[in-house]
Amino acid sequence: MKSIPAAWDSLTDAYERSRLHAGGGSEFLADPQVVNVRIQDAVDSARVEILAAQPSGPRSREHLDGARGRDTAALDRGVALRTLYRATVRDNSVTAEYARAMTSRCDRRAAEFRTLEEPFARAIVVDRRVAFISNTLVAGAHEHAAWQITDGAFVRYITDEFLERWRRAQPWHGETRTRTGADVVGDRSGVRTTARQREILRDLAAELPQRETANRLGISVRTLAGEVSVLKDLFDVSSLHGLLYKWALSPDRLVDDKAPAGGAGAVTSTGAVEAA
């Protein structure tokens, strides 16, 4: 009789959890090993695409070595593989090496990687039919517990959230960021342009007449044309359209040259979502 209250509490807790585990097209996976098996099964059955949002930063060599065979097999089946990382991976040689290997497959389909400065939630979506997201609902669960989502509307929502962040992210082929001495302030690693060059690029992107830009900078139109030519070489393009495209995807675009003293030149980011 003394044990009944404790047993009742335990059964009540189990019942409440069971209502969460498999209701409405979602299932709570409390065991990390089960999570890994479910993800592996979904990836192995992928036929169209795999979308992976990995916000935790650089990956370990062991993890990436384990993922290489799985991802390569998916690519060989013709599956499109898109992975979104935080921008911090650009400073990590192990993750960069993996990205270079997966994006340099010349004779077969290659993976795509992009990086984003702002936070985002972890998610894996396979063929837009099943998704895996981190657990933020069940208190006290293992940190690597997850939810498997099969509800069509919910999977579509997760996919759209991924694609929106993918659109804002910067393409990455495994190149590591280089520091530029005095031009690097705070988190400005990888910035290649000077403040004046960024001013010119902003005016070009805003479609302002080049004569207006030249007058404001106190230089001739011919000198400005020379500066634009230097920028084309810097971004390795041959046309103005190509330059503006590379500028739009460059971390240089995020530098705030009007920041107050003490924070001058800091990289800004817009928007944020809660990381799972």
LINMODA-V513404 format. One record per pair of residues at least 12 apart in sequence whose ideal C-beta (glycine too) atoms are under 10 Angstrom apart, sorted by the first residue. I is the first residue (numbers start at 1). J is the second residue. Records with the same first field share a line. If there is no record, write none. Layout:
BEGIN
I: J, J
END
This chain:
BEGIN
16: 138
17: 30, 138, 141
20: 135, 137, 138, 147
21: 138, 147, 148
22: 148
23: 151
24: 149, 150, 151, 154
25: 130, 148, 149, 150, 151, 152, 153, 154, 155
26: 131, 133, 137, 147, 148, 149, 150, 151, 154, 155
27: 146, 147, 148, 149, 150
28: 135, 137, 138, 141, 145, 146, 147, 148
29: 132, 135, 141, 142, 144, 145, 146, 147, 148
30: 135, 138, 140, 141, 142, 144, 145, 146
31: 141, 142, 144, 145, 146
32: 141, 142, 143, 144, 145, 146
33: 144
34: 145, 146, 148
35: 132, 134, 135, 142, 144, 145, 146, 147, 148
36: 66, 144, 146
38: 130, 132, 146, 148
39: 52, 70, 124, 126, 130, 132, 146, 148
40: 70
41: 126, 130
42: 124, 125, 126, 127, 129, 130, 131, 132, 148
43: 67, 70, 71, 73, 74, 79, 81, 124, 126, 127
44: 70, 73, 74, 77, 126
45: 74, 77, 126, 127, 129, 130
46: 73, 74, 77, 78, 79, 80, 81, 125, 126, 127, 129, 130
47: 74, 77, 78, 79, 126, 127, 129
48: 77, 78, 79, 80, 126, 127, 128, 129
49: 74, 78, 79, 80, 81, 82, 125, 126, 127, 128, 159
50: 70, 71, 74, 75, 79, 80, 81, 82, 83, 111, 124, 125, 126, 127
51: 80, 81, 82, 83, 84, 123, 124, 125, 126, 127, 128, 131, 158, 159, 162, 163, 166
52: 67, 71, 81, 82, 83, 84, 85, 111, 113, 122, 123, 124, 125, 126, 132, 162
53: 82, 83, 84, 85, 86, 116, 120, 121, 122, 123, 124, 125, 133, 158, 161, 162, 165, 166, 169, 275, 276
54: 83, 84, 85, 86, 89, 95, 113, 120, 122, 123, 124
55: 84, 85, 86, 88, 116, 118, 119, 120, 121, 122, 123, 134, 165, 273, 275, 276
56: 85, 86, 88, 89, 122, 134, 275
57: 85, 86, 87, 88, 89, 91, 92, 95
58: 85, 86, 88, 89, 90, 91, 92, 93, 94, 95, 96, 98
59: 85, 89, 92, 94, 95, 98
60: 92, 94, 95
61: 93, 94, 95, 97, 98
62: 94
63: 94, 95, 98
64: 94, 95, 97, 98, 99, 101, 102
65: 94, 98
67: 83, 98, 102
68: 98, 101, 102
71: 83, 98, 101, 102, 111
72: 101, 102, 105, 108, 111
74: 109, 111, 126
75: 102, 105, 108, 109, 110, 111
76: 105, 108, 109
77: 109
78: 108, 109
79: 109, 111, 126, 127
80: 109, 110, 111, 112
81: 102, 109, 110, 111, 112, 113
82: 111, 112, 113, 114, 125, 162, 163, 166, 169
83: 98, 99, 102, 111, 112, 113, 114, 115, 124, 166, 172
84: 112, 113, 114, 115, 116, 120, 122, 123, 162, 163, 165, 166, 168, 169, 172
85: 99, 113, 114, 115, 116, 120, 169, 172
86: 115, 116, 117, 118, 119, 120, 169, 275
87: 114, 115, 116, 117, 118, 169, 170, 172, 177, 187, 189, 190, 251, 254, 267, 269
88: 115, 117, 177, 187
89: 113, 115, 172, 174, 176, 177
90: 115, 170, 172, 174, 175, 176, 177, 178, 189, 190, 251
91: 176, 177, 179, 189, 190
92: 176, 177
93: 174, 176
95: 113, 115, 172, 174, 176
96: 113, 172, 173, 174, 175, 176, 177
97: 174, 176
98: 111, 113, 174
99: 111, 112, 113, 115, 172, 173, 174, 175, 176
100: 113, 172, 173, 174, 175, 176
101: 174
102: 173, 174
103: 171, 172, 173, 174
104: 173, 174
110: 173
112: 166, 171, 172, 173
113: 169, 170, 171, 172, 173, 174
114: 165, 166, 167, 168, 169, 170, 171, 172, 249
115: 169, 170, 171, 172, 177, 251
116: 165, 166, 168, 169, 170, 269, 271
117: 168, 169, 170, 187, 251, 254, 267, 268, 269, 270, 271
118: 165, 168, 169, 269, 270, 271, 272, 273
119: 165, 269, 271, 272, 273, 274, 275
120: 161, 162, 164, 165, 166, 168, 169, 271, 272, 273, 274, 275, 276
121: 133, 134, 136, 158, 161, 162, 165, 273, 274, 275, 276
122: 134, 146, 275, 276
123: 146, 149, 155, 158, 159, 161, 162, 165, 276
124: 146, 148, 158, 162
125: 149, 155, 156, 158, 159, 161, 162, 163
126: 155
127: 155
128: 152, 155, 156, 158, 159
129: 149, 150, 152, 155, 156, 159
130: 148, 149, 150, 151, 155
131: 146, 147, 148, 149, 150, 151, 154, 155, 156, 157, 158, 159, 162
132: 146, 147, 148, 149, 158
133: 146, 147, 148, 149, 154, 158, 276
134: 146, 147, 275, 276
135: 147, 276
136: 274, 275, 276
146: 276
147: 276
161: 273
164: 271, 273
165: 271, 273
168: 249, 269, 270, 271
169: 249
170: 190, 248, 249, 250, 251, 253, 254
171: 249
172: 249
175: 190
176: 189, 190
177: 189, 190, 191, 251
178: 190, 191, 192
179: 191
180: 192, 193, 194
183: 195, 255, 265
184: 265
185: 255, 259, 263, 264, 265, 266, 267
186: 255, 259, 263, 264, 265, 266, 267
187: 251, 254, 255, 265, 266, 267, 268, 269
188: 251, 252, 254, 255, 264, 265, 266, 267
189: 251, 267
190: 250, 251, 252, 267
191: 250, 251, 252, 253, 254, 255, 265, 267
192: 231, 234, 235, 250, 251, 252
193: 230, 231, 234, 235, 247, 250, 251, 252, 253, 255
194: 227, 252, 257
195: 255, 257, 258, 264, 265
196: 217, 219, 227, 257
197: 227, 228, 230, 231, 234, 247, 252
198: 231, 247, 250, 252, 253, 255, 256, 257, 265
199: 213, 216, 217, 257
200: 213, 214, 217, 219, 224, 227, 228, 230, 231, 247
201: 227, 228, 231, 235, 243, 244, 246, 247, 248, 250, 252, 253
202: 247, 253, 257
203: 216, 217, 224
204: 224, 228, 231, 240, 243, 244, 247
205: 243, 244, 247, 248, 253
207: 244
209: 221
210: 224, 225, 228
211: 224
213: 227, 228
214: 227
228: 240, 243
229: 243
231: 243, 246, 247
232: 246
234: 246, 250, 252
235: 247, 249, 250, 252
251: 267
252: 267
253: 267, 268
254: 266, 267, 268, 269, 270
255: 267, 268
256: 268
END
